[in-house]
C-alpha cells in the first residue's frame, strides 16, 4: 500500500464510549489536512443510533448509518472503549464481530482502546495473539475475558499483534492514534504530524 491510496478509517461509537479515546483519533487524523503532501485521511463515524452519547457528554451524529457500511471501503476500524453502565454492551453485537472480521480479512488494521478490545477478542481475531485491556473495571474481569478467547495477555500499556492494536486506557489514546497512523502511512508522516501538533 502507498500513502496515495484511499485510507478512510471507520470509527465505531457505542453508547457510553470513552470521549477522549474517540476524539483523539478524530483529531490526530484531522491534522493530515494541513500539508498537501500528506493524504487527507478521513475518519468516518458510525454507530447504531442517530446520535451517540459519550460517557462524559459528547454527542456525535454518525457520518454513516451502520447498515450503509461497505467494509472494503476502509483500511482500518477503530473501536474505543466505553462504560457498560452507559450502554457500551451494544459493542458486543454480532454485527461488530462480522464487521471487524471483514475489515481485518481485507488486510485492514483494527485499533482498540481500553475495553474496546473485548468485542474483537470475542470475534476470534486474537486467538493465540497478544493484547492488553483496561485492568480496573468493577464488574468485568477484562483480562479473564481475553484469556477465555485464547488471547496471550500482556501488561504493557500498548500492544500490537496481528494488525490489532490494544491499550489499557484513555491515557494512551494519542499514542494509539499515532501508532495507527504509522501503520497506515509510515513513520515519516506520523512524525511530521507529531511535530505540527507539538507532541513530545
PyMOL commands that set and color helices and strands:
alter all, ss='L'
color gray80, all
select helices_A, chain A and resi 19-34+66-68+71-73+84-86+88-92+94-105+116-122+142-148+170-185+187-196
alter helices_A, ss='H'
color red, helices_A
select strands_A, chain A and resi 9-12+43-47+52-53+59-60+64-65+76-79+109-112+130-131+152-153+158-161+164-167
alter strands_A, ss='S'
color yellow, strands_A
deselect
rebuild
show_as cartoon
